[in-house]
């Protein structure tokens, strides 16, 4: 059996000010279009996959979430927060093991910091064992 991995380009946001402007569908859509255009101008690629700063819940109003879906965007959220921004490498690994229990698919939130980078090989090994 062939086990195929699929990767998709995704962008997070234009700026954290995004949260301040997410109060109306129009402002949210205009900022998203700016994100989309900037992403294309930099990469030459397009993506309908987006991540809302700090996650869509509880930060995104339902009508704005629905607007994203209506416009053809796929709002992506993680289902495991490693809390790597404040955790030791051992705690990061422990968080992945604990929160991945019983999940068929995992989307893990990681940040680029020395603690996370130091345990990436171990993270990959854990995921390969699943």
ABEGO torsion letter per residue (X at the ends): XBBBBBBBBBBABABAAAAAAAABAAAAAAAAAAAAAAAAAAAGBBBABBBBBGEAOAABBAAAAAAAAAAGBBBBBBABBAGAAABBAAAAAAAAAAAABGBABBBBBBBBBAAAAAAAAAAAAAAAAX
